[in-house]
């Protein structure tokens, strides 16, 4: 599989899958994976499409989470993570890995905010339990249904 084709498939997966499977390393040293909202999904989060448009080459990943969650504790101890996007019935997927950062920037938090998130963050966009995770992946590895592919990225901008 050619590099450009692998990158196109990776972007397609990022823009169409509903969930992203996000993995941290837990306190006992074992991977901890959970399904999270895929904010790059154009169907589920159409208002965010413009936010990700400039990030087609660096594959930036943004996630929202509770500041009080175990994943934040994991990241504080070891910021190495992976994010996996897949369409299981088609046997296609891509895993991105890199070093994630916890972001509290009010402008970014407001940019990705959705009003129905008050069920997770009752105090709204200013809720101290509302945190954004930012990942500029360093490595991608995937499967297109027939063969594996991988490519390296610059990582954090």
Buried (B, 14 or more C-beta within 10 A) or exposed (E): BEEEEBBEBBBBBBBBBEBBBBBBBBEEEEEBEBEBBBBBBEEBBEEBEEBBEEBBEBBBBBBBBBEEBBBBEBBEEBBBBBBBBBEEEEEBBBBBBBBBEBEEEEEBBEBBBBEEBBEBBEEEBEBEBBBBBBBBBBBBBBBBEEEEBEBEBEBBE
